Amino acid sequence: MALYKGYSTLGSEFTGSKLEDIELIKRDLLNNFGIRRGEKLMNANFGTSIQDIIMDPLTEDTKNLILDEIQQVIDYDPRVELQELIVDELPQGNGIGAQVSLLYVQQNQTETMLVTFLNVDGVMNTSSEIL
């Protein structure tokens, strides 16, 4: 029986949009990465500024800012614990990749995924794949 249940219309063509447990947690995290700081109603400190700096040179300061903001989003969700986080530019130069190792607390399962922040025509897109 599922611990968490939810829905997502992303990539579903309106069939089978029900998500459970780990898939729901991953979708929620990706959604949270896409929220700009200050956009969440009644929580102006929530969100990231990754959209604003995605095409900036990846200096140590920029990298540290991205690491901190990814950590904050993950720490906000009590269903996961961050195990390891590595951030680098994507080989194509059109965004940032974050290798994120998570522990799904209730399932006691670990997973490493690559979260990509891509700048496509001035709009940030996030996606993930399991490593």
ROMAR-229744 format. One record per atom (N, C-alpha, C): residue number from 1; chain; x, y, z. Coordinates in pm, whole numbers, plus 50000, padded with zeros to 5 digits. Example, Ala and Ser with C-alpha at 12.3 -4.5 7.8 and 13.67 -1.06 7.14 Angstrom:
{drenlo->1&vexke->A&X->51319&Y->49431&Z->50780}
{drenlo->1&vexke->A&X->51230&Y->49550&Z->50780}
{drenlo->1&vexke->A&X->51320&Y->49670&Z->50780}
{drenlo->2&vexke->A&X->51285&Y->49775&Z->50708}
{drenlo->2&vexke->A&X->51367&Y->49894&Z->50714}
{drenlo->2&vexke->A&X->51290&Y->50003&Z->50787}
This chain:
{drenlo->1&vexke->A&X->50084&Y->49882&Z->50000}
{drenlo->1&vexke->A&X->50000&Y->50000&Z->50000}
{drenlo->1&vexke->A&X->50088&Y->50124&Z->50000}
{drenlo->2&vexke->A&X->50051&Y->50222&Z->49922}
{drenlo->2&vexke->A&X->50129&Y->50344&Z->49907}
{drenlo->2&vexke->A&X->50123&Y->50431&Z->50032}
{drenlo->3&vexke->A&X->50235&Y->50491&Z->50068}
{drenlo->3&vexke->A&X->50239&Y->50585&Z->50179}
{drenlo->3&vexke->A&X->50192&Y->50723&Z->50134}
{drenlo->4&vexke->A&X->50233&Y->50764&Z->50013}
{drenlo->4&vexke->A&X->50201&Y->50896&Z->49959}
{drenlo->4&vexke->A&X->50128&Y->50879&Z->49827}
{drenlo->5&vexke->A&X->50026&Y->50960&Z->49806}
{drenlo->5&vexke->A&X->49950&Y->50954&Z->49681}
{drenlo->5&vexke->A&X->49932&Y->51095&Z->49629}
{drenlo->6&vexke->A&X->49939&Y->51111&Z->49497}
{drenlo->6&vexke->A&X->49920&Y->51242&Z->49437}
{drenlo->6&vexke->A&X->49900&Y->51230&Z->49288}
{drenlo->7&vexke->A&X->49893&Y->51345&Z->49221}
{drenlo->7&vexke->A&X->49869&Y->51349&Z->49078}
{drenlo->7&vexke->A&X->49966&Y->51445&Z->49011}
{drenlo->8&vexke->A&X->49996&Y->51419&Z->48885}
{drenlo->8&vexke->A&X->50076&Y->51508&Z->48804}
{drenlo->8&vexke->A&X->50024&Y->51500&Z->48662}
{drenlo->9&vexke->A&X->50008&Y->51615&Z->48599}
{drenlo->9&vexke->A&X->49964&Y->51617&Z->48459}
{drenlo->9&vexke->A&X->50081&Y->51631&Z->48364}
{drenlo->10&vexke->A&X->50203&Y->51640&Z->48415}
{drenlo->10&vexke->A&X->50321&Y->51653&Z->48330}
{drenlo->10&vexke->A&X->50350&Y->51522&Z->48259}
{drenlo->11&vexke->A&X->50354&Y->51526&Z->48127}
{drenlo->11&vexke->A&X->50390&Y->51409&Z->48047}
{drenlo->11&vexke->A&X->50293&Y->51293&Z->48059}
{drenlo->12&vexke->A&X->50169&Y->51319&Z->48096}
{drenlo->12&vexke->A&X->50077&Y->51208&Z->48120}
{drenlo->12&vexke->A&X->49970&Y->51192&Z->48014}
{drenlo->13&vexke->A&X->49950&Y->51292&Z->47930}
{drenlo->13&vexke->A&X->49843&Y->51291&Z->47831}
{drenlo->13&vexke->A&X->49709&Y->51259&Z->47897}
{drenlo->14&vexke->A&X->49696&Y->51298&Z->48023}
{drenlo->14&vexke->A&X->49574&Y->51287&Z->48102}
{drenlo->14&vexke->A&X->49527&Y->51143&Z->48123}
{drenlo->15&vexke->A&X->49618&Y->51048&Z->48113}
{drenlo->15&vexke->A&X->49586&Y->50910&Z->48150}
{drenlo->15&vexke->A&X->49696&Y->50862&Z->48244}
{drenlo->16&vexke->A&X->49659&Y->50795&Z->48345}
{drenlo->16&vexke->A&X->49758&Y->50743&Z->48438}
{drenlo->16&vexke->A&X->49838&Y->50851&Z->48508}
{drenlo->17&vexke->A&X->49771&Y->50960&Z->48550}
{drenlo->17&vexke->A&X->49843&Y->51072&Z->48610}
{drenlo->17&vexke->A&X->49863&Y->51055&Z->48760}
{drenlo->18&vexke->A&X->49817&Y->50944&Z->48815}
{drenlo->18&vexke->A&X->49831&Y->50918&Z->48958}
{drenlo->18&vexke->A&X->49975&Y->50876&Z->48989}
{drenlo->19&vexke->A&X->50035&Y->50939&Z->49089}
{drenlo->19&vexke->A&X->50170&Y->50905&Z->49131}
{drenlo->19&vexke->A&X->50167&Y->50861&Z->49277}
{drenlo->20&vexke->A&X->50259&Y->50773&Z->49312}
{drenlo->20&vexke->A&X->50268&Y->50726&Z->49449}
{drenlo->20&vexke->A&X->50413&Y->50721&Z->49494}
{drenlo->21&vexke->A&X->50430&Y->50734&Z->49623}
{drenlo->21&vexke->A&X->50556&Y->50715&Z->49693}
{drenlo->21&vexke->A&X->50674&Y->50785&Z->49626}
{drenlo->22&vexke->A&X->50775&Y->50711&Z->49585}
{drenlo->22&vexke->A&X->50900&Y->50769&Z->49536}
{drenlo->22&vexke->A&X->50878&Y->50853&Z->49410}
{drenlo->23&vexke->A&X->50794&Y->50808&Z->49319}
{drenlo->23&vexke->A&X->50769&Y->50886&Z->49197}
{drenlo->23&vexke->A&X->50703&Y->51020&Z->49231}
{drenlo->24&vexke->A&X->50614&Y->51020&Z->49328}
{drenlo->24&vexke->A&X->50549&Y->51144&Z->49371}
{drenlo->24&vexke->A&X->50650&Y->51237&Z->49438}
{drenlo->25&vexke->A&X->50735&Y->51183&Z->49521}
{drenlo->25&vexke->A&X->50837&Y->51263&Z->49590}
{drenlo->25&vexke->A&X->50929&Y->51329&Z->49487}
{drenlo->26&vexke->A&X->50975&Y->51251&Z->49388}
{drenlo->26&vexke->A&X->51062&Y->51308&Z->49284}
{drenlo->26&vexke->A&X->50991&Y->51420&Z->49208}
{drenlo->27&vexke->A&X->50865&Y->51399&Z->49172}
{drenlo->27&vexke->A&X->50790&Y->51502&Z->49099}
{drenlo->27&vexke->A&X->50774&Y->51627&Z->49183}
{drenlo->28&vexke->A&X->50745&Y->51610&Z->49313}
{drenlo->28&vexke->A&X->50732&Y->51725&Z->49403}
{drenlo->28&vexke->A&X->50863&Y->51803&Z->49413}
{drenlo->29&vexke->A&X->50976&Y->51732&Z->49423}
{drenlo->29&vexke->A&X->51105&Y->51799&Z->49429}
{drenlo->29&vexke->A&X->51132&Y->51878&Z->49301}
{drenlo->30&vexke->A&X->51106&Y->51817&Z->49185}
{drenlo->30&vexke->A&X->51128&Y->51888&Z->49058}
{drenlo->30&vexke->A&X->51037&Y->52011&Z->49049}
{drenlo->31&vexke->A&X->50913&Y->51998&Z->49093}
{drenlo->31&vexke->A&X->50823&Y->52114&Z->49095}
{drenlo->31&vexke->A&X->50879&Y->52224&Z->49185}
{drenlo->32&vexke->A&X->50930&Y->52186&Z->49301}
{drenlo->32&vexke->A&X->50983&Y->52285&Z->49395}
{drenlo->32&vexke->A&X->51108&Y->52354&Z->49340}
{drenlo->33&vexke->A&X->51191&Y->52281&Z->49264}
{drenlo->33&vexke->A&X->51308&Y->52345&Z->49202}
{drenlo->33&vexke->A&X->51266&Y->52452&Z->49103}
{drenlo->34&vexke->A&X->51148&Y->52438&Z->49043}
{drenlo->34&vexke->A&X->51100&Y->52532&Z->48943}
{drenlo->34&vexke->A&X->51032&Y->52655&Z->48999}
{drenlo->35&vexke->A&X->51015&Y->52662&Z->49130}
{drenlo->35&vexke->A&X->50950&Y->52778&Z->49192}
{drenlo->35&vexke->A&X->51055&Y->52886&Z->49218}
{drenlo->36&vexke->A&X->51031&Y->53004&Z->49164}
{drenlo->36&vexke->A&X->51121&Y->53117&Z->49191}
{drenlo->36&vexke->A&X->51101&Y->53164&Z->49334}
{drenlo->37&vexke->A&X->51210&Y->53211&Z->49394}
{drenlo->37&vexke->A&X->51202&Y->53262&Z->49530}
{drenlo->37&vexke->A&X->51099&Y->53376&Z->49533}
{drenlo->38&vexke->A&X->51005&Y->53366&Z->49627}
{drenlo->38&vexke->A&X->50903&Y->53469&Z->49642}
{drenlo->38&vexke->A&X->50773&Y->53439&Z->49572}
{drenlo->39&vexke->A&X->50767&Y->53335&Z->49489}
{drenlo->39&vexke->A&X->50645&Y->53302&Z->49416}
{drenlo->39&vexke->A&X->50542&Y->53224&Z->49498}
{drenlo->40&vexke->A&X->50586&Y->53154&Z->49600}
{drenlo->40&vexke->A&X->50493&Y->53071&Z->49676}
{drenlo->40&vexke->A&X->50412&Y->53158&Z->49771}
{drenlo->41&vexke->A&X->50282&Y->53147&Z->49760}
{drenlo->41&vexke->A&X->50190&Y->53226&Z->49840}
{drenlo->41&vexke->A&X->50215&Y->53203&Z->49988}
{drenlo->42&vexke->A&X->50229&Y->53309&Z->50062}
{drenlo->42&vexke->A&X->50248&Y->53309&Z->50207}
{drenlo->42&vexke->A&X->50380&Y->53245&Z->50251}
{drenlo->43&vexke->A&X->50474&Y->53228&Z->50159}
{drenlo->43&vexke->A&X->50606&Y->53177&Z->50196}
{drenlo->43&vexke->A&X->50709&Y->53238&Z->50101}
{drenlo->44&vexke->A&X->50739&Y->53366&Z->50121}
{drenlo->44&vexke->A&X->50825&Y->53441&Z->50030}
{drenlo->44&vexke->A&X->50969&Y->53390&Z->50028}
{drenlo->45&vexke->A&X->51011&Y->53317&Z->50128}
{drenlo->45&vexke->A&X->51148&Y->53267&Z->50132}
{drenlo->45&vexke->A&X->51166&Y->53134&Z->50060}
{drenlo->46&vexke->A&X->51055&Y->53072&Z->50020}
{drenlo->46&vexke->A&X->51062&Y->52943&Z->49952}
{drenlo->46&vexke->A&X->51098&Y->52963&Z->49806}
{drenlo->47&vexke->A&X->51166&Y->52866&Z->49747}
{drenlo->47&vexke->A&X->51200&Y->52870&Z->49605}
{drenlo->47&vexke->A&X->51350&Y->52890&Z->49585}
{drenlo->48&vexke->A&X->51387&Y->52904&Z->49458}
{drenlo->48&vexke->A&X->51528&Y->52920&Z->49425}
{drenlo->48&vexke->A&X->51547&Y->53036&Z->49327}
{drenlo->49&vexke->A&X->51671&Y->53077&Z->49313}
{drenlo->49&vexke->A&X->51707&Y->53178&Z->49213}
{drenlo->49&vexke->A&X->51787&Y->53113&Z->49100}
{drenlo->50&vexke->A&X->51781&Y->52981&Z->49092}
{drenlo->50&vexke->A&X->51857&Y->52909&Z->48989}
{drenlo->50&vexke->A&X->51817&Y->52956&Z->48850}
{drenlo->51&vexke->A&X->51688&Y->52988&Z->48829}
{drenlo->51&vexke->A&X->51641&Y->53036&Z->48699}
{drenlo->51&vexke->A&X->51716&Y->53163&Z->48658}
{drenlo->52&vexke->A&X->51750&Y->53247&Z->48754}
{drenlo->52&vexke->A&X->51814&Y->53375&Z->48725}
{drenlo->52&vexke->A&X->51963&Y->53362&Z->48695}
{drenlo->53&vexke->A&X->52025&Y->53254&Z->48737}
{drenlo->53&vexke->A&X->52171&Y->53241&Z->48722}
{drenlo->53&vexke->A&X->52213&Y->53122&Z->48637}
{drenlo->54&vexke->A&X->52116&Y->53058&Z->48573}
{drenlo->54&vexke->A&X->52143&Y->52933&Z->48502}
{drenlo->54&vexke->A&X->52247&Y->52949&Z->48391}
{drenlo->55&vexke->A&X->52254&Y->53065&Z->48329}
{drenlo->55&vexke->A&X->52349&Y->53084&Z->48220}
{drenlo->55&vexke->A&X->52472&Y->53165&Z->48262}
{drenlo->56&vexke->A&X->52481&Y->53200&Z->48389}
{drenlo->56&vexke->A&X->52599&Y->53270&Z->48439}
{drenlo->56&vexke->A&X->52718&Y->53174&Z->48441}
{drenlo->57&vexke->A&X->52839&Y->53227&Z->48434}
{drenlo->57&vexke->A&X->52956&Y->53140&Z->48448}
{drenlo->57&vexke->A&X->52952&Y->53067&Z->48582}
{drenlo->58&vexke->A&X->52991&Y->52942&Z->48583}
{drenlo->58&vexke->A&X->52984&Y->52861&Z->48705}
{drenlo->58&vexke->A&X->53110&Y->52883&Z->48789}
{drenlo->59&vexke->A&X->53115&Y->53000&Z->48853}
{drenlo->59&vexke->A&X->53224&Y->53031&Z->48944}
{drenlo->59&vexke->A&X->53200&Y->52957&Z->49076}
{drenlo->60&vexke->A&X->53296&Y->52962&Z->49164}
{drenlo->60&vexke->A&X->53279&Y->52897&Z->49296}
{drenlo->60&vexke->A&X->53162&Y->52959&Z->49371}
{drenlo->61&vexke->A&X->53147&Y->53093&Z->49362}
{drenlo->61&vexke->A&X->53035&Y->53159&Z->49431}
{drenlo->61&vexke->A&X->52901&Y->53113&Z->49375}
{drenlo->62&vexke->A&X->52891&Y->53107&Z->49242}
{drenlo->62&vexke->A&X->52767&Y->53063&Z->49178}
{drenlo->62&vexke->A&X->52738&Y->52918&Z->49214}
{drenlo->63&vexke->A&X->52841&Y->52835&Z->49209}
{drenlo->63&vexke->A&X->52824&Y->52693&Z->49241}
{drenlo->63&vexke->A&X->52777&Y->52676&Z->49386}
{drenlo->64&vexke->A&X->52837&Y->52751&Z->49478}
{drenlo->64&vexke->A&X->52797&Y->52742&Z->49619}
{drenlo->64&vexke->A&X->52653&Y->52788&Z->49640}
{drenlo->65&vexke->A&X->52611&Y->52892&Z->49566}
{drenlo->65&vexke->A&X->52474&Y->52939&Z->49575}
{drenlo->65&vexke->A&X->52377&Y->52831&Z->49527}
{drenlo->66&vexke->A&X->52410&Y->52765&Z->49416}
{drenlo->66&vexke->A&X->52325&Y->52659&Z->49362}
{drenlo->66&vexke->A&X->52320&Y->52541&Z->49460}
{drenlo->67&vexke->A&X->52435&Y->52503&Z->49514}
{drenlo->67&vexke->A&X->52439&Y->52394&Z->49613}
{drenlo->67&vexke->A&X->52349&Y->52426&Z->49732}
{drenlo->68&vexke->A&X->52359&Y->52548&Z->49784}
{drenlo->68&vexke->A&X->52278&Y->52589&Z->49899}
{drenlo->68&vexke->A&X->52129&Y->52585&Z->49867}
{drenlo->69&vexke->A&X->52092&Y->52633&Z->49748}
{drenlo->69&vexke->A&X->51950&Y->52639&Z->49714}
{drenlo->69&vexke->A&X->51892&Y->52500&Z->49689}
{drenlo->70&vexke->A&X->51968&Y->52412&Z->49627}
{drenlo->70&vexke->A&X->51922&Y->52274&Z->49610}
{drenlo->70&vexke->A&X->51907&Y->52207&Z->49746}
{drenlo->71&vexke->A&X->52003&Y->52229&Z->49833}
{drenlo->71&vexke->A&X->51997&Y->52173&Z->49969}
{drenlo->71&vexke->A&X->51873&Y->52222&Z->50043}
{drenlo->72&vexke->A&X->51841&Y->52351&Z->50031}
{drenlo->72&vexke->A&X->51724&Y->52407&Z->50099}
{drenlo->72&vexke->A&X->51594&Y->52342&Z->50050}
{drenlo->73&vexke->A&X->51583&Y->52321&Z->49919}
{drenlo->73&vexke->A&X->51462&Y->52258&Z->49864}
{drenlo->73&vexke->A&X->51448&Y->52116&Z->49916}
{drenlo->74&vexke->A&X->51559&Y->52043&Z->49918}
{drenlo->74&vexke->A&X->51555&Y->51904&Z->49965}
{drenlo->74&vexke->A&X->51528&Y->51899&Z->50116}
{drenlo->75&vexke->A&X->51589&Y->51989&Z->50192}
{drenlo->75&vexke->A&X->51567&Y->51992&Z->50337}
{drenlo->75&vexke->A&X->51422&Y->52027&Z->50371}
{drenlo->76&vexke->A&X->51353&Y->52099&Z->50283}
{drenlo->76&vexke->A&X->51214&Y->52138&Z->50306}
{drenlo->76&vexke->A&X->51121&Y->52016&Z->50306}
{drenlo->77&vexke->A&X->51160&Y->51911&Z->50236}
{drenlo->77&vexke->A&X->51075&Y->51792&Z->50223}
{drenlo->77&vexke->A&X->51117&Y->51686&Z->50325}
{drenlo->78&vexke->A&X->51034&Y->51658&Z->50426}
{drenlo->78&vexke->A&X->51071&Y->51562&Z->50531}
{drenlo->78&vexke->A&X->51074&Y->51416&Z->50483}
{drenlo->79&vexke->A&X->51029&Y->51390&Z->50361}
{drenlo->79&vexke->A&X->51026&Y->51253&Z->50310}
{drenlo->79&vexke->A&X->51162&Y->51208&Z->50257}
{drenlo->80&vexke->A&X->51257&Y->51302&Z->50243}
{drenlo->80&vexke->A&X->51388&Y->51267&Z->50188}
{drenlo->80&vexke->A&X->51500&Y->51329&Z->50272}
{drenlo->81&vexke->A&X->51616&Y->51267&Z->50264}
{drenlo->81&vexke->A&X->51738&Y->51321&Z->50325}
{drenlo->81&vexke->A&X->51846&Y->51322&Z->50217}
{drenlo->82&vexke->A&X->51918&Y->51433&Z->50208}
{drenlo->82&vexke->A&X->52025&Y->51444&Z->50111}
{drenlo->82&vexke->A&X->52146&Y->51366&Z->50159}
{drenlo->83&vexke->A&X->52197&Y->51278&Z->50075}
{drenlo->83&vexke->A&X->52315&Y->51199&Z->50107}
{drenlo->83&vexke->A&X->52441&Y->51261&Z->50043}
{drenlo->84&vexke->A&X->52428&Y->51305&Z->49917}
{drenlo->84&vexke->A&X->52542&Y->51363&Z->49845}
{drenlo->84&vexke->A&X->52488&Y->51454&Z->49736}
{drenlo->85&vexke->A&X->52563&Y->51562&Z->49707}
{drenlo->85&vexke->A&X->52522&Y->51658&Z->49605}
{drenlo->85&vexke->A&X->52645&Y->51709&Z->49531}
{drenlo->86&vexke->A&X->52644&Y->51694&Z->49399}
{drenlo->86&vexke->A&X->52753&Y->51743&Z->49314}
{drenlo->86&vexke->A&X->52691&Y->51825&Z->49202}
{drenlo->87&vexke->A&X->52740&Y->51947&Z->49182}
{drenlo->87&vexke->A&X->52688&Y->52036&Z->49079}
{drenlo->87&vexke->A&X->52797&Y->52068&Z->48979}
{drenlo->88&vexke->A&X->52761&Y->52065&Z->48850}
{drenlo->88&vexke->A&X->52857&Y->52099&Z->48744}
{drenlo->88&vexke->A&X->52781&Y->52145&Z->48620}
{drenlo->89&vexke->A&X->52853&Y->52208&Z->48529}
{drenlo->89&vexke->A&X->52793&Y->52248&Z->48402}
{drenlo->89&vexke->A&X->52765&Y->52125&Z->48317}
{drenlo->90&vexke->A&X->52661&Y->52132&Z->48237}
{drenlo->90&vexke->A&X->52632&Y->52023&Z->48144}
{drenlo->90&vexke->A&X->52729&Y->52030&Z->48027}
{drenlo->91&vexke->A&X->52766&Y->51916&Z->47968}
{drenlo->91&vexke->A&X->52863&Y->51915&Z->47858}
{drenlo->91&vexke->A&X->52822&Y->52004&Z->47740}
{drenlo->92&vexke->A&X->52692&Y->52018&Z->47715}
{drenlo->92&vexke->A&X->52646&Y->52099&Z->47603}
{drenlo->92&vexke->A&X->52656&Y->52248&Z->47634}
{drenlo->93&vexke->A&X->52677&Y->52283&Z->47760}
{drenlo->93&vexke->A&X->52689&Y->52422&Z->47799}
{drenlo->93&vexke->A&X->52557&Y->52497&Z->47807}
{drenlo->94&vexke->A&X->52446&Y->52427&Z->47804}
{drenlo->94&vexke->A&X->52317&Y->52494&Z->47806}
{drenlo->94&vexke->A&X->52244&Y->52482&Z->47940}
{drenlo->95&vexke->A&X->52318&Y->52455&Z->48045}
{drenlo->95&vexke->A&X->52255&Y->52444&Z->48175}
{drenlo->95&vexke->A&X->52345&Y->52382&Z->48279}
{drenlo->96&vexke->A&X->52283&Y->52340&Z->48386}
{drenlo->96&vexke->A&X->52355&Y->52288&Z->48503}
{drenlo->96&vexke->A&X->52300&Y->52149&Z->48535}
{drenlo->97&vexke->A&X->52389&Y->52060&Z->48575}
{drenlo->97&vexke->A&X->52349&Y->51928&Z->48620}
{drenlo->97&vexke->A&X->52383&Y->51910&Z->48767}
{drenlo->98&vexke->A&X->52292&Y->51853&Z->48841}
{drenlo->98&vexke->A&X->52314&Y->51825&Z->48983}
{drenlo->98&vexke->A&X->52296&Y->51677&Z->49006}
{drenlo->99&vexke->A&X->52403&Y->51612&Z->49049}
{drenlo->99&vexke->A&X->52395&Y->51471&Z->49086}
{drenlo->99&vexke->A&X->52350&Y->51466&Z->49231}
{drenlo->100&vexke->A&X->52231&Y->51415&Z->49253}
{drenlo->100&vexke->A&X->52168&Y->51418&Z->49385}
{drenlo->100&vexke->A&X->52145&Y->51276&Z->49434}
{drenlo->101&vexke->A&X->52206&Y->51243&Z->49547}
{drenlo->101&vexke->A&X->52182&Y->51113&Z->49611}
{drenlo->101&vexke->A&X->52088&Y->51137&Z->49728}
{drenlo->102&vexke->A&X->51974&Y->51069&Z->49725}
{drenlo->102&vexke->A&X->51870&Y->51088&Z->49825}
{drenlo->102&vexke->A&X->51840&Y->50959&Z->49899}
{drenlo->103&vexke->A&X->51803&Y->50973&Z->50024}
{drenlo->103&vexke->A&X->51747&Y->50864&Z->50103}
{drenlo->103&vexke->A&X->51599&Y->50893&Z->50118}
{drenlo->104&vexke->A&X->51514&Y->50803&Z->50068}
{drenlo->104&vexke->A&X->51370&Y->50814&Z->50088}
{drenlo->104&vexke->A&X->51342&Y->50754&Z->50226}
{drenlo->105&vexke->A&X->51310&Y->50840&Z->50319}
{drenlo->105&vexke->A&X->51308&Y->50805&Z->50461}
{drenlo->105&vexke->A&X->51216&Y->50688&Z->50492}
{drenlo->106&vexke->A&X->51088&Y->50697&Z->50457}
{drenlo->106&vexke->A&X->50993&Y->50593&Z->50493}
{drenlo->106&vexke->A&X->51022&Y->50459&Z->50424}
{drenlo->107&vexke->A&X->51075&Y->50466&Z->50302}
{drenlo->107&vexke->A&X->51105&Y->50345&Z->50227}
{drenlo->107&vexke->A&X->51243&Y->50289&Z->50259}
{drenlo->108&vexke->A&X->51325&Y->50369&Z->50327}
{drenlo->108&vexke->A&X->51463&Y->50332&Z->50358}
{drenlo->108&vexke->A&X->51536&Y->50287&Z->50231}
{drenlo->109&vexke->A&X->51520&Y->50367&Z->50126}
{drenlo->109&vexke->A&X->51578&Y->50336&Z->49996}
{drenlo->109&vexke->A&X->51659&Y->50456&Z->49949}
{drenlo->110&vexke->A&X->51776&Y->50427&Z->49892}
{drenlo->110&vexke->A&X->51862&Y->50532&Z->49840}
{drenlo->110&vexke->A&X->51860&Y->50530&Z->49689}
{drenlo->111&vexke->A&X->51873&Y->50650&Z->49631}
{drenlo->111&vexke->A&X->51872&Y->50661&Z->49486}
{drenlo->111&vexke->A&X->51955&Y->50783&Z->49446}
{drenlo->112&vexke->A&X->52029&Y->50768&Z->49338}
{drenlo->112&vexke->A&X->52105&Y->50880&Z->49284}
{drenlo->112&vexke->A&X->52044&Y->50917&Z->49150}
{drenlo->113&vexke->A&X->52016&Y->51047&Z->49136}
{drenlo->113&vexke->A&X->51959&Y->51093&Z->49010}
{drenlo->113&vexke->A&X->52031&Y->51218&Z->48963}
{drenlo->114&vexke->A&X->52025&Y->51241&Z->48835}
{drenlo->114&vexke->A&X->52081&Y->51361&Z->48775}
{drenlo->114&vexke->A&X->51965&Y->51456&Z->48749}
{drenlo->115&vexke->A&X->51966&Y->51569&Z->48816}
{drenlo->115&vexke->A&X->51865&Y->51672&Z->48795}
{drenlo->115&vexke->A&X->51928&Y->51776&Z->48704}
{drenlo->116&vexke->A&X->51864&Y->51804&Z->48591}
{drenlo->116&vexke->A&X->51917&Y->51902&Z->48497}
{drenlo->116&vexke->A&X->51832&Y->52027&Z->48500}
{drenlo->117&vexke->A&X->51901&Y->52139&Z->48498}
{drenlo->117&vexke->A&X->51839&Y->52270&Z->48489}
{drenlo->117&vexke->A&X->51881&Y->52327&Z->48355}
{drenlo->118&vexke->A&X->51789&Y->52326&Z->48258}
{drenlo->118&vexke->A&X->51820&Y->52369&Z->48122}
{drenlo->118&vexke->A&X->51756&Y->52504&Z->48095}
{drenlo->119&vexke->A&X->51829&Y->52588&Z->48020}
{drenlo->119&vexke->A&X->51775&Y->52715&Z->47975}
{drenlo->119&vexke->A&X->51733&Y->52698&Z->47830}
{drenlo->120&vexke->A&X->51602&Y->52694&Z->47807}
{drenlo->120&vexke->A&X->51549&Y->52678&Z->47671}
{drenlo->120&vexke->A&X->51468&Y->52804&Z->47640}
{drenlo->121&vexke->A&X->51522&Y->52886&Z->47551}
{drenlo->121&vexke->A&X->51454&Y->53010&Z->47511}
{drenlo->121&vexke->A&X->51419&Y->53097&Z->47631}
{drenlo->122&vexke->A&X->51510&Y->53107&Z->47726}
{drenlo->122&vexke->A&X->51490&Y->53192&Z->47842}
{drenlo->122&vexke->A&X->51401&Y->53134&Z->47951}
{drenlo->123&vexke->A&X->51360&Y->53009&Z->47935}
{drenlo->123&vexke->A&X->51273&Y->52944&Z->48035}
{drenlo->123&vexke->A&X->51348&Y->52825&Z->48093}
{drenlo->124&vexke->A&X->51349&Y->52813&Z->48226}
{drenlo->124&vexke->A&X->51417&Y->52701&Z->48288}
{drenlo->124&vexke->A&X->51328&Y->52578&Z->48287}
{drenlo->125&vexke->A&X->51385&Y->52467&Z->48243}
{drenlo->125&vexke->A&X->51317&Y->52336&Z->48246}
{drenlo->125&vexke->A&X->51398&Y->52246&Z->48338}
{drenlo->126&vexke->A&X->51329&Y->52171&Z->48424}
{drenlo->126&vexke->A&X->51398&Y->52075&Z->48508}
{drenlo->126&vexke->A&X->51354&Y->51934&Z->48468}
{drenlo->127&vexke->A&X->51447&Y->51842&Z->48476}
{drenlo->127&vexke->A&X->51415&Y->51702&Z->48452}
{drenlo->127&vexke->A&X->51512&Y->51618&Z->48535}
{drenlo->128&vexke->A&X->51483&Y->51491&Z->48543}
{drenlo->128&vexke->A&X->51572&Y->51403&Z->48619}
{drenlo->128&vexke->A&X->51581&Y->51267&Z->48551}
{drenlo->129&vexke->A&X->51691&Y->51201&Z->48576}
{drenlo->129&vexke->A&X->51708&Y->51063&Z->48532}
{drenlo->129&vexke->A&X->51783&Y->50990&Z->48641}
{drenlo->130&vexke->A&X->51756&Y->50863&Z->48654}
{drenlo->130&vexke->A&X->51820&Y->50780&Z->48755}
{drenlo->130&vexke->A&X->51958&Y->50740&Z->48705}
{drenlo->131&vexke->A&X->52057&Y->50753&Z->48791}
{drenlo->131&vexke->A&X->52194&Y->50714&Z->48756}
{drenlo->131&vexke->A&X->52222&Y->50574&Z->48805}
